Amino acid sequence: MNLALNEHLKRLNPTGVDWADMTDAQKDELRKKWDAVVFQPKNLNCTCPRAGCRNNRNCNFCVVTHREDGSLPDCLRYVDDKISEGVPPEKRHNVHALQNPTQKIAVTRDGYERSLAEAMKNDPDPEAAAAAARMRVESWHKRVRDPEVNVCRCPRADCWYHGNCVKCIALHRYYDGFPDCCRHIFDKIDAAVQAWDKEQNL
């Protein structure tokens, strides 16, 4: 059982009624609550510091790039930090393991920024490291242009924000959670947290 996900869903839908069991009137009431979140410009802002990234402010491509490698867009990493608070880096789920092989253990969002800069600065061949990074980015952009990869995977196709990554992300991160397409990452983060909690209780 994913405890973090359950808490997120309670905040997202405090009615206690499952989406599938709601009447149209109940869904409309919930929509008003959600619209109040996603119509606020401050909740729609891209919070990624990498403004030079080609996917900056392109939520669809950004999410696809990250989720395919089990990683998280920067705007959702603070949720990981909240869920994993108190868990030492070596015990946390490393959301960057596949996307960035130089990142050996999980770190906070701020720690990740520092580690990237340090890795590039300390590389014995910075030019080769930069070239390898550019090649990785090119492979990501080739991937997201594939229509079979770049598709909304959420099964709730009747949601008002289905396929609208900007509003979907804004809504979920407001309630400290991840969109459905990132739930597999949510599960791994939560499993690591529960394993740490169990270890501490022994």
N, C-alpha and C positions, 0 to 999 in steps of 0.2 A: 504494500500500500504506500503510495506516494504522499507523505504527510504535507510536504510543501505545496504540492499541487492541490490537495484538498483545501488547505487554507486559502490559497489563491482563488479557487472556485467559489468559496464562501464569500469572499470579498467582492468577486465579480458578479455573483448572483446570490444576493442575501435573502431571496424569497424562500429558499428551502425546497422549491419545486424544480424538478429536473426540466431542462429545456424541452425535451420530447413530450412532457406531460402538461406543458403550459397551454393555456387558452390564448387566442389571439390578443385578447385584452391584456393579459398578463405580460405577453411579449412586448406589447406596445408600451406598457409602463416601464419595463426594463430598458427598452430602447431609449426612452427619454433620459433615463439615468446615464446610460452609456453615451448618448449624444452630447450630454453636458460635459463629458470628458473629452471626446474627440473633436469637438468644435472649438476648443480653446487652443489658440495658436501656440501657447507655451508648451502644451502637451504634444504638439506635432513637430517641435523643433528637433533637428538632427543634432545629437549631442556628441557625435564622434569628432575627436580633435584632428583627425586626418582629413582636413578639408581638401587636400590635393588628390585624394583617392578618386578614381573615375566613377566609383559607385556612391560617392558622398551625396546624400539626399536622394539617392535612387534606392529606396527601401527594398523594392522587389529584387533587384540584382544583388544587393548587399546580403539580404537574408538567404538567398539561394547559395551564394558563395560560401557563407559561413556554415549553414546547416548541413551541406553536403560533406563537410569535413568534421562534423560534430562540434563545431565551434559556435560562438555567439557574436552577433554584431555588438559593437561597443555600447550601443544604447541599452542593451539588455544585460551587460556584464555587471552592472551595479546590483541587479537582482540576484545574480549568482553570489556576489559578495555578501548580500544580506542573508541569503539562505545558508551560506557556508561560514558565517561569522563565528569565530572561535575555533574553527577547525584548522590545524596547522597545515601549511602549504603541501607538505609531503603526503597528507592524508586526504586532501581535497581532490575532487575530480578535475583533471586537467583539461579544460575545454579547448586548449590550444595545441594539444599533443600532435594531432595529425596535420593541422594547417601550418604550424611553425615548429619544425623538428628541433630547433635550438632551444625551445622552451621545455625544459626537462620536468619541472614540477609546476603545479598550479600556483598562480599568484593573483593578487587583487588587480583591479583595473589599472590603478596607478602604478603598481609594481610591474605590470606588463609593459606599460609605456617605457619605464626606465630600463627594463631588461632588453627591449628591442634596441634602444639607443646604445646600451652597453655592448650588446652582441656585435653590432655593426662597427663600433669604435674599436673594440678589442680583437676583431678578426685579423688574422695575420695577412690576409689579402682583401682589404676592404672593397677594391674594385670588383673582384670576383664575387664577393658576397653580395654586392649591389646588383651585379648581373644575374646572379641566381635568384635574387628576390624579384627582379623584373620578369624572369622566366616563369616564376610561380604565379605572378599576377596575370601574365598572359594566358596561362592555362586556366585560371579562374574565369577570365572573361570569355574564353572559348566555351567553357562549360555553361555559363549562364545564358548564352545565346541559343542553347539547345532547347527547343520547345517542350521536349519531354521532361526536362529537368526544371525549367522555369515555369512551373505551374503551381497553383494553390492546392495544397494537399489536405486542407482541412475538410473533414467529412460533413461539416455543418454548412452545406451550400446555401441554406436558406437564411444564413446570417446576413445582416445588412452590410457587413464589411468584408464579406467573402471576396477574396481576390484583391482587396484594397490593403496592401501591406502597411501603408502609412498609418491608417486609422486603426488597423488591427493591432499593430505593435504599440501604438499610443495607448490603446485601451488596456492591453494586457500588462504593459510595464507600469501603468498607473496603479494597478492593483498588485504589483510585485509578482508578476508571473510572465510566462512565455506563451506566444501563440502556439496553436496545435502543432504546427510544422516543426517546432523545436521541443516538443514534449519528450522525445527520446533523450535529449540532453538534460531536461528537467529530471527525468527518472535517474540518470546516472549521478547527477549532483546530489539528489536526495538520498540515494543509496549510500553515497560516501559519507554524508552527514549522519545518517542513521548508524552506519558502521562505527563511526567515531563516537557517537553517543553511547552505543552499546559497549564499546571498549572502555569508556570512562566509567561506566556503571559496574564494571566487573570488580 
